[in-house]
Amino acid sequence: MQWVVKKYLLATSSLLLLSFLALLLTSREEISLDYFPKESSPSVTLTCFNTFDSTLRVTIKPECPPGLISLGSGAISQGDSPTAEITQLHPILEARFSAAQSAAKLEGVNLYITSGFRSLERQAQLFANAVSKYGSETEAAKWVLPPQFSHHPEGLAIDVNYPGDRPGAQWLEEHGARFGLCRVYANEWWHFEGPIAPGESCPAMAANALVDLG
């Protein structure tokens, strides 16, 4: 009788195994992916500036606490502009410079903007003047871009302490990344933009403004 019992148990085990496999195959698409642990997506940090003590504060909330000024959470771009028609310096770029200006003042350094937003007409005139000075459009564009390529009419560029105070601009070059400001052209010590989030590292400088042509 033992062989009968063994044969019965073997048959039962086989049936259970087949039933389990069938159940697994038919229900595999119903297994929720929520069962498996997920990697949490990185939080976007917002940098805020305290005008009373010139300190920076980072938060993962969508807005800065009351009394603090937002310096943004990434590179400043034309798409961030609140209106289609641009008539002034980007507000985040202006806030970043004001924060850097306050911090520099505590160290006895004077920062000021000598040229920020420019109208397309003004940029066109500056480019024409540069062509007359340098003899060709290519040479001129190393220093002054045509209006359709310049970041000044977009409100995304500032000239700082130009032409007579390079030491002040040097301070901004060394400390500006804390506020999301970077010198972008090797041949223009005065030209700064906001291509990074505050606290990130500035990208390598381009030789001149020709990098922005097209």
C-alpha positions as CSV (number, residue, x, y, z in Angstrom):
1,M,0.0,0.0,0.0
2,Q,3.0,2.3,0.5
3,W,3.5,2.7,-3.2
4,V,-0.1,3.7,-3.6
5,V,0.2,6.4,-1.0
6,K,3.5,7.7,-2.6
7,K,1.9,7.7,-6.0
8,Y,-1.1,9.6,-4.7
9,L,1.1,12.2,-2.9
10,L,3.3,12.6,-6.1
11,A,0.2,13.2,-8.2
12,T,-1.2,15.6,-5.7
13,S,2.0,17.6,-5.5
14,S,2.2,17.7,-9.3
15,L,-1.3,19.1,-9.5
16,L,-0.6,21.7,-6.9
17,L,2.5,22.8,-8.7
18,L,0.7,23.0,-12.0
19,S,-2.1,25.0,-10.4
20,F,0.4,27.4,-8.8
21,L,2.2,28.0,-12.2
22,A,-1.1,28.6,-14.0
23,L,-2.2,31.1,-11.3
24,L,1.2,32.8,-11.6
25,L,1.0,33.1,-15.4
26,T,-2.5,34.3,-15.5
27,S,-2.1,36.9,-12.8
28,R,1.4,38.2,-13.5
29,E,0.1,41.4,-15.1
30,E,-2.0,42.1,-12.1
31,I,1.0,42.4,-9.8
32,S,1.2,46.0,-8.6
33,L,4.6,47.7,-9.1
34,D,3.8,49.6,-5.9
35,Y,4.8,46.4,-4.1
36,F,8.4,47.0,-5.1
37,P,10.4,49.8,-3.5
38,K,10.8,52.9,-5.7
39,E,13.7,55.3,-5.8
40,S,12.6,58.6,-4.6
41,S,13.0,61.4,-7.1
42,P,15.4,64.1,-6.1
43,S,13.8,67.2,-4.5
44,V,14.1,70.6,-6.3
45,T,15.8,73.1,-4.0
46,L,14.9,76.7,-3.9
47,T,17.5,79.2,-2.8
48,C,16.2,82.2,-0.8
49,F,18.0,85.4,0.3
50,N,17.6,87.2,3.6
51,T,18.1,90.9,3.0
52,F,18.5,91.6,6.7
53,D,21.7,89.6,7.3
54,S,22.7,88.8,3.7
55,T,22.5,85.0,4.2
56,L,21.2,82.3,1.9
57,R,18.7,79.7,2.8
58,V,17.7,76.6,0.9
59,T,14.2,75.0,1.0
60,I,12.4,72.2,-0.9
61,K,9.1,74.1,-0.7
62,P,7.8,75.8,-3.8
63,E,8.1,79.3,-2.3
64,C,10.5,81.1,0.0
65,P,9.4,81.8,3.6
66,P,7.9,85.2,4.1
67,G,10.5,88.0,4.1
68,L,13.0,86.1,2.0
69,I,13.7,86.7,-1.7
70,S,13.7,83.8,-4.2
71,L,16.9,83.4,-6.2
72,G,15.3,80.5,-8.2
73,S,16.1,76.9,-8.5
74,G,17.9,76.6,-11.8
75,A,19.4,78.4,-14.7
76,I,17.6,81.5,-15.8
77,S,16.1,81.3,-19.2
78,Q,13.8,83.4,-21.5
79,G,11.0,80.9,-20.9
80,D,11.0,82.0,-17.2
81,S,10.0,85.5,-18.2
82,P,6.5,86.5,-16.9
83,T,5.4,88.2,-20.2
84,A,5.9,87.6,-23.9
85,E,7.3,91.2,-24.4
86,I,10.5,91.7,-22.5
87,T,11.1,95.2,-21.3
88,Q,13.3,94.9,-18.3
89,L,15.9,92.7,-16.6
90,H,14.7,89.3,-15.6
91,P,13.5,89.6,-12.0
92,I,15.4,86.5,-10.8
93,L,18.6,87.8,-12.4
94,E,18.0,91.1,-10.7
95,A,17.3,89.4,-7.4
96,R,20.5,87.4,-7.7
97,F,22.6,90.4,-8.4
98,S,21.0,92.3,-5.4
99,A,21.9,89.4,-3.1
100,A,25.5,89.3,-4.3
101,Q,25.7,93.1,-4.1
102,S,24.6,93.0,-0.4
103,A,27.1,90.2,0.4
104,A,29.9,92.1,-1.4
105,K,29.1,95.3,0.5
106,L,29.7,93.5,3.8
107,E,33.3,92.8,2.6
108,G,33.8,96.4,1.4
109,V,33.3,95.6,-2.3
110,N,31.1,97.9,-4.4
111,L,29.1,96.2,-7.2
112,Y,26.9,98.0,-9.7
113,I,25.3,97.2,-13.0
114,T,26.4,99.5,-15.9
115,S,24.3,97.8,-18.5
116,G,21.4,95.3,-18.1
117,F,18.4,95.1,-20.3
118,R,18.7,96.7,-23.7
119,S,16.1,97.2,-26.4
120,L,16.6,95.6,-29.7
121,E,17.2,99.0,-31.3
122,R,19.8,99.8,-28.7
123,Q,21.6,96.5,-29.2
124,A,21.5,97.0,-33.0
125,Q,23.2,100.4,-32.6
126,L,25.9,99.0,-30.3
127,F,26.6,96.2,-32.8
128,A,26.8,98.7,-35.7
129,N,29.3,100.8,-33.6
130,A,31.3,97.7,-32.9
131,V,31.4,96.8,-36.7
132,S,32.8,100.2,-37.4
133,K,35.4,99.8,-34.6
134,Y,36.6,96.3,-35.3
135,G,36.2,96.3,-39.1
136,S,34.0,93.3,-39.6
137,E,30.8,91.7,-38.2
138,T,32.7,88.6,-37.1
139,E,35.3,90.6,-35.1
140,A,32.5,92.9,-33.7
141,A,30.4,89.9,-32.6
142,K,33.3,88.8,-30.3
143,W,32.4,91.8,-28.2
144,V,28.9,92.9,-29.1
145,L,26.3,90.4,-30.5
146,P,23.6,91.3,-33.0
147,P,20.3,91.9,-31.3
148,Q,18.8,88.6,-32.3
149,F,21.6,86.7,-30.5
150,S,22.4,88.9,-27.6
151,H,21.1,88.0,-24.1
152,H,20.8,91.7,-23.1
153,P,17.5,92.3,-25.0
154,E,16.2,89.1,-23.4
155,G,16.9,90.6,-19.9
156,L,19.3,87.7,-19.2
157,A,22.7,89.5,-19.0
158,I,24.3,92.2,-17.0
159,D,27.6,94.2,-17.3
160,V,29.1,94.8,-13.9
161,N,31.5,97.6,-12.8
162,Y,32.4,98.3,-16.5
163,P,34.7,99.9,-17.5
164,G,36.7,101.1,-14.6
165,D,36.3,98.7,-11.6
166,R,37.6,95.3,-12.5
167,P,38.4,94.3,-8.8
168,G,34.7,94.5,-7.9
169,A,33.8,92.3,-10.9
170,Q,36.6,89.9,-9.8
171,W,34.8,89.5,-6.5
172,L,31.6,88.6,-8.3
173,E,33.5,86.1,-10.5
174,E,34.9,84.4,-7.4
175,H,31.7,84.4,-5.3
176,G,28.9,84.7,-7.9
177,A,28.2,81.0,-8.1
178,R,26.8,81.1,-4.6
179,F,24.1,83.3,-6.0
180,G,23.7,81.7,-9.4
181,L,25.8,84.2,-11.3
182,C,28.7,83.4,-13.6
183,R,31.1,85.2,-15.9
184,V,30.5,83.6,-19.3
185,Y,33.1,85.1,-21.7
186,A,36.8,85.0,-21.2
187,N,37.3,88.3,-23.1
188,E,34.7,90.2,-21.1
189,W,35.4,90.4,-17.3
190,W,32.3,92.5,-16.8
191,H,29.6,90.3,-18.4
192,F,27.6,88.0,-16.1
193,E,24.6,85.8,-16.6
194,G,22.6,83.2,-14.6
195,P,23.3,79.9,-16.3
196,I,23.2,77.8,-13.1
197,A,21.3,77.3,-9.9
198,P,22.6,79.1,-6.9
199,G,25.4,77.0,-5.3
200,E,26.3,75.0,-8.5
201,S,29.6,75.4,-10.3
202,C,29.9,77.8,-13.1
203,P,30.6,76.3,-16.6
204,A,33.8,76.9,-18.3
205,M,34.0,80.3,-20.0
206,A,33.7,80.6,-23.7
207,A,36.5,82.5,-25.5
208,N,34.1,85.2,-26.6
209,A,30.5,85.9,-27.6
210,L,30.8,84.1,-30.9
211,V,29.7,80.9,-29.1
212,D,26.1,82.4,-29.0
213,L,25.8,83.0,-32.7
214,G,23.2,80.6,-33.9
